[in-house]
């Protein structure tokens, strides 16, 4: 290959690389961060926050339990299961199923006896349901809040 061809190839390669290496807003050199740039970035951040903070409906199933093992006794422990409500009653059934699985695991691994004191479900998030239950049962112990959106085998 002659020198002229090598120079042209080198020049074309350099132009291709420099066109892909762009700084902010498509400029080849960084631009000064002025107040219009700052306001525009704040608007972009606000739109991202607005999208991530959309409230989704939740359902919650809970049981108030007395848990007993050989060396430990827990009274009025509350196990909550929260699920995103997209399928109505099917989501509530999935939350209840997840709660029963957790009780089986507690019985298998930690406790000899589990006594169900009360059970309830609500079309709300579990923190709201906990505050509501706490008004009635002042000696509740929050044991666990499980996410039924996560699949557990």
C-alpha positions in Angstrom: 0.0 0.0 0.0 1.4 3.4 -0.9 1.8 6.3 1.5 -1.1 8.3 0.1 -3.6 5.4 0.8 -2.2 4.9 4.3 -2.6 8.6 5.1 -6.2 8.6 3.7 -7.1 5.5 5.7 -5.6 7.0 8.9 -7.5 10.2 8.3 -10.8 8.5 7.8 -10.3 6.3 10.9 -9.5 9.4 13.0 -12.6 11.2 11.8 -14.8 8.2 12.6 -13.4 7.9 16.1 -13.7 11.6 16.8 -17.3 11.7 15.7 -18.2 9.0 18.2 -16.4 10.6 21.1 -18.9 13.3 22.0 -19.2 15.0 25.4 -22.5 16.2 26.9 -25.3 17.4 24.7 -23.5 16.1 21.6 -20.7 18.6 21.7 -17.1 17.4 21.0 -15.9 19.4 24.0 -17.5 19.8 27.4 -19.8 22.8 27.6 -20.1 25.2 30.5 -22.8 24.3 32.9 -25.0 27.4 32.8 -28.3 28.0 34.5 -30.4 26.9 31.5 -28.5 23.6 31.5 -29.1 23.3 35.2 -32.9 24.0 35.0 -33.2 21.5 32.1 -31.4 18.8 34.1 -33.7 19.5 37.1 -36.8 19.0 34.8 -35.3 15.7 33.6 -34.8 14.5 37.2 -38.3 15.6 38.2 -39.8 13.6 35.4 -37.8 10.5 36.4 -38.9 10.9 40.1 -42.5 11.4 39.0 -42.4 8.1 37.0 -40.8 6.1 39.8 -43.1 7.5 42.6 -46.4 6.4 41.0 -48.5 4.8 43.6 -49.5 1.2 42.8 -52.3 -0.6 44.5 -51.3 -3.2 47.1 -53.1 -6.0 48.9 -52.0 -7.3 52.3 -52.6 -10.5 54.1 -51.6 -11.0 57.7 -51.8 -13.4 60.6 -51.3 -12.7 64.3 -49.4 -15.7 65.7 -48.2 -17.1 69.0 -44.9 -18.9 68.3 -43.4 -21.4 70.6 -40.1 -23.4 70.6 -38.2 -25.2 73.3 -36.5 -22.1 74.5 -38.4 -19.2 73.0 -42.0 -18.0 73.3 -43.3 -15.1 71.1 -46.8 -13.8 71.6 -48.8 -11.7 69.1 -46.2 -11.8 66.3 -47.6 -10.4 63.1 -46.5 -11.8 59.7 -47.5 -9.7 56.8 -47.4 -10.5 53.1 -47.8 -7.7 50.6 -48.5 -8.1 46.9 -49.0 -5.6 44.0 -52.7 -5.6 43.1 -53.0 -6.2 39.4 -55.3 -9.2 39.3 -57.7 -8.5 42.1 -58.7 -11.5 44.1 -56.1 -13.7 42.5 -53.4 -11.4 44.0 -55.0 -11.8 47.5 -55.0 -15.5 47.1 -51.3 -15.4 46.1 -50.5 -13.4 49.2 -52.4 -15.9 51.4 -50.5 -18.8 49.8 -47.2 -17.0 50.4 -48.2 -16.5 54.1 -49.0 -20.2 54.5 -45.6 -21.1 53.0 -43.9 -18.8 55.4 -45.7 -20.4 58.4 -44.6 -23.9 57.2 -41.0 -22.7 57.0 -41.2 -21.2 60.5 -42.7 -24.5 61.8 -40.1 -26.6 60.0 -37.0 -24.5 61.0 -37.6 -22.5 64.2 -40.8 -23.2 66.2 -42.5 -26.4 67.5 -45.9 -24.9 67.7 -47.7 -22.0 65.8 -51.0 -20.9 67.0 -53.1 -18.5 64.8 -54.7 -15.8 67.0 -56.3 -13.8 64.2 -56.0 -13.3 60.4 -57.1 -10.5 58.1 -56.7 -9.2 54.6 -57.0 -5.7 53.2 -56.8 -3.9 49.9 -54.0 -1.7 51.2 -50.3 -1.7 51.9 -49.1 -3.6 55.0 -47.8 -0.5 56.8 -51.3 1.0 56.7 -52.8 -2.3 57.9 -50.3 -2.5 60.7 -51.2 0.9 62.0 -54.9 0.0 61.9 -54.2 -3.2 63.8 -52.0 -1.5 66.3 -55.0 0.6 67.4 -56.9 -2.6 68.3 -53.9 -4.7 69.5 -51.5 -2.5 71.4 -49.0 -5.4 72.1 -48.4 -6.5 68.5 -44.9 -7.5 67.5 -44.1 -7.0 63.9 -42.4 -10.2 62.9 -42.0 -9.9 59.2 -43.2 -8.2 56.0 -42.9 -10.4 53.0 -43.0 -9.4 49.4 -45.3 -11.8 47.5 -44.2 -10.3 44.2 -41.0 -12.2 44.6 -41.4 -15.9 43.7 -40.3 -18.3 46.4 -40.1 -22.0 45.6 
